[in-house]
Amino acid sequence: MKTKLGALLVATFLSSCTTVDRNAAATLGTAGENATQALSSQAAQASETLGDLNQWWGIHDELVCINAPNADARVACIKGASAPAPDPSVTQIIDLLAKHKQAIDTLNQAYAAFVDLAHYNAGQAATAALNTAFANVNSFTGAVSALPGATAIAPISTTVEKATAGALSIIADNEENAQILAANTDLETANDALYKGLQTESTAMTSLLVTLQAEREALYQSGFDAEIISPTDVLTPVFSEAYPGIHLQAAPAANRDVIAAAAKNVISIENQITNTAVSKSYTDALATLQAVSAQHKKLAAAQPLNLDQIEGDISSLQTNMAQVSSASTAKK
């Protein structure tokens, strides 16, 4: 009788043990590290796009004084011109991007800790890394929620510290497995929160890029009208790409307006290429977060992982980032 009861107790205990494929967890953690590294680069590039914006935003407001009808009007225009105040929407998004990158970077560190947790008892370090990441994710989503017209995103909280509450301390392996699964859930939660924040940021960024395009074109036009830039400078890289080694001559006065229009068209196309690539980089960043979350679900359900989608999304993201970088270089 006692033997049967003892066997039943052992069977019951074993069935309650927490199990996890640690090799799969480590592999997913590494994939998460790679994904967040790419996402961090994307955030840095987006920030660089806007980082020095307020240094030239609105400069054309002074240059338009050349269009004053007479000398007195020109003097009055110049006196009335002033350095543009930082655009609130630009300042807000620059701050948002900084919080975005910080959240991604600390999530990257949490993934590194998750890999360690899968290999050995690193619960304390993983807990600390996740707490830091969650705090920064909440800072980011809080800033996103403050954008005009944005839907509030609820703060997130970790579960890894509660994973082993009440567990038998003598069963260390079972406790570690519970921590791994709790950390896995936390990482999925962080990914999902970032996804929501990035969706809203993407919409705001796309809108700002359209405004930025108009501002760049206005700056070009005012510089051309003031005769401080030459349309030939804009057209030279285009001809050099099509016909390497070709040299453009100074434009005859009679053709000045036509050449200026062609240069303005080049600037417009370059801006459109940049805007499209930036928008696509956000789409790929969102897809990457979604793909990583899907694998966290599989790990929790003890299903085989498939990291091909994550790798494909990272590759696509990096390709679009290269296009943005190329377009930005062409403008310099």
C-alpha positions in Angstrom: 0.0 0.0 0.0 2.8 2.4 1.0 4.7 1.5 -2.1 1.7 2.3 -4.3 1.1 5.6 -2.5 4.8 6.5 -2.8 4.8 5.8 -6.5 1.7 7.9 -7.0 3.3 10.8 -5.1 6.4 10.6 -7.2 4.4 10.4 -10.5 2.3 13.4 -9.4 5.4 15.4 -8.5 7.2 14.6 -11.8 4.1 15.5 -13.8 4.2 18.9 -12.1 7.8 19.6 -12.9 8.5 22.4 -15.3 10.4 21.4 -18.4 11.9 23.5 -21.2 14.2 22.9 -24.1 17.2 24.8 -23.0 19.1 24.5 -26.3 16.1 26.0 -28.1 15.8 28.8 -25.5 19.5 29.7 -26.0 19.1 29.6 -29.8 16.0 31.9 -29.6 17.9 34.2 -27.2 20.7 34.5 -29.8 18.1 35.2 -32.5 16.6 37.9 -30.2 20.0 39.4 -29.7 20.5 39.6 -33.5 17.0 41.0 -34.1 17.4 43.7 -31.4 20.8 44.7 -32.7 19.3 45.3 -36.1 16.4 47.2 -34.6 18.8 49.3 -32.6 20.6 50.3 -35.8 17.3 51.2 -37.4 16.4 53.4 -34.5 19.8 55.1 -34.6 19.4 55.7 -38.4 15.9 57.2 -37.9 17.3 59.4 -35.1 20.2 60.6 -37.3 17.7 61.5 -40.0 16.1 64.1 -37.7 18.9 64.7 -35.2 20.3 68.0 -36.7 17.0 69.0 -38.3 16.4 72.1 -36.1 19.8 73.6 -37.3 18.4 74.3 -40.8 14.6 74.0 -40.4 13.1 77.3 -41.4 16.2 78.9 -42.8 14.4 79.8 -46.0 12.2 82.2 -44.0 15.2 84.6 -44.0 16.2 84.0 -47.6 12.8 84.8 -48.9 13.6 88.4 -48.2 15.3 88.6 -51.6 11.8 88.6 -53.0 10.9 91.9 -51.3 9.6 94.5 -53.9 12.0 97.2 -52.9 15.0 98.1 -50.7 12.8 99.4 -47.8 10.7 96.2 -47.8 13.9 94.1 -47.9 15.3 95.9 -44.8 12.0 95.4 -43.0 11.9 91.8 -43.9 15.4 91.1 -42.7 14.7 92.9 -39.4 11.6 90.8 -38.9 13.3 87.6 -39.7 14.5 85.5 -36.7 16.0 82.2 -36.0 13.3 79.6 -36.1 12.2 78.1 -32.8 12.5 74.3 -32.5 9.5 72.7 -34.1 7.6 71.0 -31.2 6.6 67.9 -33.2 10.2 67.4 -34.4 11.6 67.8 -30.8 9.0 65.3 -29.6 9.9 62.7 -32.1 13.6 63.2 -31.6 13.0 62.5 -27.9 10.8 59.6 -28.7 13.5 58.0 -30.9 16.0 58.3 -28.1 13.7 56.4 -25.8 13.0 53.9 -28.6 16.7 53.1 -29.0 17.3 52.9 -25.3 14.4 50.4 -24.9 15.8 48.3 -27.8 19.3 48.4 -26.4 18.3 47.2 -23.0 16.1 44.5 -24.5 19.2 43.4 -26.4 21.0 43.0 -23.0 18.0 41.1 -21.7 18.3 38.6 -24.6 21.9 38.1 -23.8 21.0 37.4 -20.1 18.3 35.0 -21.4 21.0 33.1 -23.3 23.0 32.9 -20.1 19.9 31.8 -18.2 19.4 28.9 -20.6 23.0 27.7 -20.1 23.3 28.1 -16.3 21.7 29.5 -13.2 21.8 33.2 -14.1 18.3 34.1 -12.8 19.4 37.1 -10.8 21.2 38.7 -13.8 18.3 37.9 -16.1 15.8 39.4 -13.7 17.8 42.6 -13.4 18.2 42.9 -17.2 14.4 42.3 -17.8 13.5 44.9 -15.1 15.7 47.5 -16.8 14.3 46.6 -20.2 10.7 46.8 -19.0 11.3 50.2 -17.4 12.7 51.5 -20.7 10.0 50.0 -22.8 7.4 51.7 -20.5 9.3 55.0 -20.9 9.1 54.6 -24.7 5.5 53.5 -24.9 4.6 56.3 -22.5 6.2 58.9 -24.8 4.4 57.3 -27.8 1.1 57.5 -25.9 1.7 61.3 -25.6 1.8 61.8 -29.4 -1.2 63.7 -30.8 -4.0 61.3 -31.5 -2.2 58.3 -30.2 -3.9 55.5 -28.3 -2.5 55.0 -24.8 -0.4 51.9 -24.4 -0.7 50.2 -21.0 2.6 49.7 -19.0 4.0 46.2 -18.8 5.4 44.4 -15.8 7.7 41.3 -15.5 6.8 37.9 -14.2 10.2 36.3 -13.8 10.6 37.3 -10.2 7.4 35.5 -9.3 8.2 32.4 -11.3 9.6 30.3 -8.4 7.4 31.7 -5.6 6.4 28.8 -3.4 8.5 26.3 -5.3 10.6 23.6 -3.5 14.1 25.1 -3.3 15.7 21.7 -3.3 14.5 21.2 -6.9 16.9 23.7 -8.4 16.5 22.5 -12.0 12.7 22.9 -11.8 13.1 26.4 -10.5 15.5 27.4 -13.3 13.2 26.0 -15.9 10.3 28.0 -14.4 12.5 31.1 -14.6 13.4 30.4 -18.2 9.8 30.1 -19.2 8.8 33.2 -17.2 11.7 35.2 -18.9 10.5 33.8 -22.2 7.0 35.2 -21.5 8.5 38.5 -20.4 10.5 38.9 -23.6 7.4 38.2 -25.6 5.5 40.8 -23.6 8.3 43.4 -24.2 8.3 42.6 -27.9 4.5 43.1 -28.2 4.7 46.4 -26.3 7.5 47.6 -28.6 5.4 46.5 -31.6 2.5 48.7 -30.5 4.8 51.7 -29.8 6.6 51.3 -33.1 3.4 51.2 -35.0 2.4 54.6 -33.7 5.9 56.0 -34.1 6.0 54.8 -37.7 2.8 56.8 -38.5 4.2 60.0 -36.8 7.6 59.6 -38.6 5.9 59.1 -42.0 3.9 62.3 -41.5 7.0 64.2 -40.4 9.0 63.0 -43.4 6.4 64.4 -45.8 6.8 67.8 -44.0 10.6 67.4 -44.0 10.5 66.8 -47.8 8.6 70.0 -48.4 11.0 71.9 -46.1 14.0 70.6 -47.9 12.6 71.6 -51.3 11.7 75.0 -49.9 15.3 75.4 -48.6 16.6 74.5 -52.0 14.3 76.9 -53.8 15.2 79.8 -51.5 18.9 79.1 -51.9 18.6 79.0 -55.7 16.6 82.2 -55.7 19.3 83.8 -53.6 21.9 82.6 -56.1 24.0 80.9 -53.4 23.6 77.4 -54.8 24.0 76.0 -58.3 21.5 73.5 -59.8 24.6 72.0 -61.5 25.8 70.8 -58.1 22.6 68.8 -57.7 22.7 67.3 -61.2 26.4 66.4 -61.3 26.0 63.2 -59.2 23.1 62.1 -61.4 25.1 62.5 -64.6 28.2 61.0 -63.0 26.2 57.8 -62.1 24.8 57.5 -65.6 27.9 58.6 -67.4 31.0 58.1 -65.2 33.7 60.7 -65.8 31.4 63.3 -67.4 31.9 67.0 -66.5 29.0 69.4 -66.5 29.5 73.0 -67.7 28.1 76.2 -66.2 24.6 76.7 -67.4 23.8 79.5 -69.9 21.6 82.1 -68.4 18.9 81.4 -70.9 18.6 77.8 -69.6 18.8 78.6 -65.9 15.2 78.1 -65.1 14.9 74.7 -66.9 18.1 73.4 -65.2 16.8 74.6 -61.9 13.5 72.7 -62.4 15.4 69.5 -63.3 17.5 69.8 -60.1 14.5 70.4 -58.0 13.0 67.2 -59.5 16.1 65.3 -58.5 15.8 66.5 -55.0 12.1 65.5 -54.9 12.9 62.0 -56.2 15.7 61.6 -53.7 13.4 62.6 -50.8 10.8 60.2 -52.0 13.3 57.3 -52.2 14.4 58.1 -48.7 10.9 58.4 -47.3 9.9 55.1 -49.0 12.9 53.3 -47.6 12.4 54.7 -44.1 8.8 53.6 -44.2 9.8 50.1 -45.3 12.4 49.9 -42.6 9.6 50.4 -40.0 7.5 47.8 -41.7 10.4 45.3 -41.5 11.2 46.3 -37.9 7.6 45.5 -37.0 7.7 42.2 -38.9 10.9 41.3 -37.0 9.3 41.9 -33.6 6.3 39.9 -34.6 8.4 37.0 -35.9 10.4 36.9 -32.6 7.2 36.9 -30.5 5.9 34.0 -32.6 8.9 31.9 -31.6 8.5 32.8 -27.9 5.0 31.4 -28.2 6.4 28.2 -29.7 9.1 27.8 -27.0 6.4 28.2 -24.3 4.3 25.5 -26.0 7.3 23.2 -26.4 7.0 23.3 -30.2 10.0 23.2 -32.6 11.4 26.7 -33.4 11.7 28.1 -36.9 14.0 31.1 -37.0 14.0 31.5 -40.8 11.4 34.2 -40.6 13.4 36.2 -38.1 16.5 36.0 -40.2 14.6 37.0 -43.4 13.1 40.0 -41.7 16.4 41.1 -40.3 18.0 40.8 -43.8 15.1 42.9 -45.3 15.5 45.5 -42.6 19.2 45.8 -43.2 18.7 46.1 -47.0 16.3 49.0 -46.5 18.6 50.7 -44.0 21.4 50.5 -46.6 19.0 52.3 -49.1 18.3 55.0 -46.6 22.0 55.4 -45.9 22.8 55.6 -49.6 20.0 58.2 -50.2 21.3 60.3 -47.3 24.8 60.2 -48.6 23.6 61.3 -52.0 22.2 64.5 -50.4 25.5 65.4 -48.8 
